Amino acid sequence: MTKDLPPPYTALARHPMMPRTRHDEAARLNFLTHFNRYVSGTLGRGNQLAYESRVLPAFRAEHGRDPVDRHEIRDEMNRDPFHRTWSALKRNSMEMRQMNGRQTVLRQLDELDALARQFNEHSGQLELDPAIAQPYYQTCVDIHCQPGGYHSEERPGDVTVGANYDVGLFATTGGALGGLNDGGGQAVVAWVKANRPGWSPRRILDIGCTIGHNAVPIAQGYPEAEVIAIDTAGASLRYGAARAAGLGVTNIRFVQADGEDLSRFPDNHFDWVQTTMFLHELSAASMPRILAEAWRVLKPGGLMLHVEQPQYGPDMPLFEQFMRDWDAFNNNEPFWSAMHGVSMTEVMQDAGFSPEEQFSIGVRAVVDPTIFPPSPDGGQEDYGRAAIWNAYGAWKAAPAQEMAA
């Protein structure tokens, strides 16, 4: 049984900006870390048993056929008592995580705000633009059940949402992203270094960076590069820039900007353009505009990489599609289902990348194995709740005239 347990909450690294937890606050987050792992893993397996033993036979008896898509499965599973209970537990765990993190942050908000101002005034790594409007698709729902989403403020200039995100992500992921919650970013760096050894990108753009969990490891992995991390949410950027400065990472700037309009950057400006678990937060109208802009600012020969969950292709069983769709209907992720239902090959082709330039890879979080030992079963994918992702990428081809030369 112990092999399935996550590390304790005390394994979370205490960088200077991290909110300090009292005994009871840490105990609640520790409970939620274990609870999330148990609900997603051990209890989660009961959903397939419920489907195969009750829901599917009943559907066949009523309709004389199998379900044709994930939506039919969801309609039936939402009537099943086990799945309803499991969903309620999982939703409740997210709400408890948000409220406990928020309470922890608000208790020390004066100190956190003052420390963030000190870091940001001295580092020069934060560039805010109050003219940047928050996209409607971010303001219409509290993403991940976080009150006010990732852009709101308790008062002008505060860091509440970023600090809440940082202090609670360990619990949300069952400790799977490591001591700094940056296992995804570290995995990307490890893949690039293994697949393009000796590459020295000069400029790197991270779109939708939030507080930089994934952008900071890229800056650390390529210390000679200039990393620009952009987001529309100034409240998250304030915390992210101060966090990076507190970690001693100086080659990254946090800039308030909208990925749909990168006109501040010229064509062919960046060697690498990156997103991590960001595309599923975008509306159907905004995603192609952001990808087209990303293609424009990417240099020929440069890398485009989007870390996401796998798409719902014909090879993915319908039950798995249904389980992966849970967040769209229960975790305030309104664009999740539609985004994962499209062909990324076609979407990236529309942005400018030919199919021959594109690739898809698997990415697994890179964490300290002495604290976060690998699971005995290899850490198998569990319908999107493990720290295992797909990455959709492309190396941008040089123009034909350059290739001929």
N, C-alpha and C positions, 0 to 999 in steps of 0.2 A: 504493500500500500504506500510506503514512504517514497517509492520510486516515482510515484505520480504527483507528489506534493511539490508545489512551487517553492522558491526560496522565500525566506521571511522578508517582510517589508523593510527590515533593517539593512538588507542588502542594497537598497537604493542609495546611490551616491549622493553625498551632501555637498554639492557645489555651493558657492556663496549665495546665489539667488534662490536656492531651493527653500520653500517655506519649512519652518521647523515644526515638527509634530510633537505634541505632548503625548504622554503615555496612552491615554484613552484614544486619542486621534489615530496614533500609529496602530493601536490594537484593532480599531474598526477597519482601517485600510488593510491590515494584515488578514483580518477575517474575509474581507471582500476579495482579496487576491486568491485565497483558497476557495472561496465560494464560487468565484467565476470559473476557476479551473474545474471544479467539480460539476457545476451546472453544464458547462460547455462540453466537457469530456464524458465523464461517467454517466451523468443523467442524460446528456444529449443523445447517446446511443439508443436510448429508449424511443426516440422519435421514429427511427426506422422500424423497430419492432412493432410499434403502434400502427404504422402505415401498412406493413406487410401482413399483420395478423388481423387487423380490424378494418382499417380505412379502405385499403385496396379491394379486399373481398366484397365489402359493402357497395363500393362504387361499381364493381363489375356486375353485382347482382341487380343494381338499379338501372345501369345504362347498357349493359351487355357489351362493354368494351373497357379498355384501359384509358386512363386520363391522356389527353393529347398534349398538354403543356403544364408548366409549373403552376399556373394560375388555377387550374382545376384541382390540382393537388392541394394548394393552399386553402381553397374554399372548403374542401372536405376535412383537412387536418385541423382547421380552426374550429371544427365542431367536436374534435376528439378530446376527451377529458385530460389525457396525459399531456398532449401537446399544448393545450390551453394552460395547464399548470406550469409546464416548463417555460413557456413564453412569459407568463406572469413573473416567475422567479427571475428570469434573465432581464426583463425590463426593470424589475424592482432593483436588481443589483446595480444597474446603471444609474438609476435615480439616487440610490443611497450613496454611490460613489461620488456623484456630482455634489450632493448636499454636504457630505462629510468634507470633501476637498474645499468646497466653498466656505464652510464654517472655519476650517483651519486657516484659510487665507485671510478672511475678513478680520479674524482676531488679531492679525499682525500686519494689516494692510499699511498702516502708517510707516512701519519700518521697511517693508518691501518697496513701497513707492519711493521712499527716500534713498534706499540703496540703489534702485534702478536709475533714478535721476543722477546719482553720483557716478555710476558706471557710464551711463550714456553721455553725460556732459564731458567726461574726460576721454572717452574712447573715440568719439566721432564716428561710430559705426552705425548710427541710426539716422535715417532720413525719412521724416514724415511729411505727408502732403494732405492737409485737411480738405483739399478740393477733390480728393478721390472719393467717389461715392461707393457705398457698399452695394454690391449687386442684389437685386431684389430676391434672387433665389437663395441668398444667404440670410436675408432679414425676415423672410416669411416663415421660418421655422427655427426652433432652438436645436441646432445640429448636435447630435449625440446626447440630447437631453440636457445640454449645458445651458443654464438660464442665460438668455441673451445671446447665445451662440458664442462665436469667437471674436466678435468685433465690439461688443458692448462695454460700457464703463459704469462703474459705481459712482464715479466722480471724474471730472476732467483729468486726464493724464495718468490714470491708475493702471495697475498691472494685474487686476483680479483674474481675468479670464486666462491669461497665460500662466499665471502661477497655479491656478486650479488645474489646468490641463497637465502641468508638469508633475504636481504632487500626487495626482490620482491615476496617471496612465499606467503605472506599475500594477495597480490593482485591476484596472480594466483588462489588461493583457495577461493577467496571471503571472506577471514577472518575466514574460518571455522575451522582452526587448533589452534586458540587461540593466546594469546599474544606473546608466544615464538615459535609459529609454531610447537608445540610439542604435539598436541592433540592425534596423533596416538600413540606415545610412552606412553603417560599417560594412554591411553585406554588399552594397553597391560598390563601394570603394574596393573591396576584395575582388569582386568580379572584374572590374575594369583593369585593375593591376594585373590580374591573371591573364586577361585576354588581350591587353595591349601593353605589355611590359615596356617600360621606358618612356611611355607617352607622357608628355608634359603640357597639359592644357594650360593656357594662359588666362582665359576668362571662362567662368562657369556661371550659369544662371539656374537658380532653383525657383520654380514657380509654385506658389501656394505653400510657402514655407512654414506657416503658423509660427511656432517659436523656435524652429531650427533643429529639431531632433535629428533630422536627416541631412540638413545642409551643413551643420557644423562638422560632422565626421568627414564630409567631402573636403571641407577646408583644411581639416587636420591631415587628411590623407595626401593632399596636394598643397603643401604650405607655400609654394612659389606662385600659386594661382590666385587670381582675384575672384572671389565668390560673391555674387550678388544674389541675395535671397529676398524675393518679393512676395507681398501679400497685400490685400486690400485692408486688412484688419490692423489698424494702428495699435490697438490695445494689446494684441498678441505680439506685434513687432517690438514694442517697448520692452516687454519681458524678454523676448528672444535675444535682442541685442545686448541687454544687460547680462543675460545668462552666458552668452558667448564671451563677453568681456571678462566675466568672472572666471570662466574656464581658461582664460589666457589665449583665446583664439583671436588673432588680430587681422587675418586676411579675409574677413567676411564683412559685408555691409548688409544691413536690413533696410529695405527700401519699400515704402508704401506705394504700390503701383498695381494696376489692373493688367492681368495677362492678356486681356483682349486688345489692349492698346500699348504696344511696346515701342511707340514712336520715339521715345527718348533714346533708343538704341538704334544704330545704323544697321543696314543689311550686313550679314556675314560677320557679326561682331563676336559671337561666343564660340568657343571650341566644344562646349558641352551644355546642353539644355536638359534639365531634369525635373520630373515631378514624382512625388511619392504619395500614394494613396490619396490623390487629389482629383483625378478625373471624375470619379464617381460623385464628387460634390458639385459638379457643374451641370447646368441646364443643357438641354439638347441644342439650344441655339448658341450657347457660349463656348462649348467644347471645340467645335470646328474652328471658331475664330481664334481661340487661344493656340490651337495646334498650328494654324496657318502662320500666326505671328511668330511662334517658336521656330518654325521652319525658316522664316525670313531672316531672323537674327542669327541663325546657326551657320557657321562657316562650312564651306565645302570640305569634306573629310571629317567633319565634326560628328559628335555623338548626340543623338536624341534618345532619352530613356525614360519610360513611364512605368513605375512600379505600381502594380494593381493586383486585384484578385483575378483569376482566370475568367474569360468570357464564357457565356452560355452557348457553346457550340453544339453541333449535332452529336458529338462524341460524349458529351456530358449527360449522364442519366437525369431524367426529369426530377427524380426525388432529390438529387444533389442540387439541382438548380433551385428547387423550392427551398431547401435549407439555406443555401447561400443568399436567397432573397429575403431572409428574415429581417435583416436590418432595414430594408426599404420600407417595411410596414410596421416595424416595432421599435426602431432605434432612431427615428427622425432622420433618415437618410433617403429623402424623397426621390433622388435621381439614380439611386443605386441600381434598381431593376432595369431601367431603360438603358443605362450606360453599359451594363454587362451583357445586354442583349444584342448589342451591335457588333459588327466585325471590325476589330481594331485595324486589321490589314486595310480594309476599305477606308476607314476614317483617316488613317495616316497617309494613304494614297491620295485622298482628297486634299490633304494638307500640303502635299508636294513630294512625298517619298514613294518611289516606285516599289512594287512588291519585292524586287530583287535586292533593294537596299535594306529591307526590313528583316528582323529576327525576333524570336520570342524565347525567353529563358526562364528557368526557375531560380528563385532567390530565397535563401534561408537566412534568418537573422544571425549575425555574428556577435557572440557574447562571450564573456569570460567563463571558460569551462570549469574553472575551479569554484565558481560561485553558482553558475547555471549549467550544471552538467547535462549532456545530451540525454534525451529520453531513451530508455532501453529499446523501445520499438522504433527508434529513429525519428521520433517527432512527426508522425504522419499527419497529413492534412486533415483537419476536422471541420470542413465546410466553412473555412474562412476565419476560424477563431485561433488557429495556430499562427506563429510568426513565420509563415511560409507564403510567398507570393509568386506571381508571374510578372515578368517585366517585358514590355513591348518596346522595342527599340529599332533604331536605324542608324547607319553611317551615311551621312549625306554625301552623295556623289558630286564630284567636281563637274563644272559645266563642260559640254562636249569639246569646246575650243581649247580648254585647258588640258583635257585628256589627250587631245590630238597633239598639242604642243609637247 
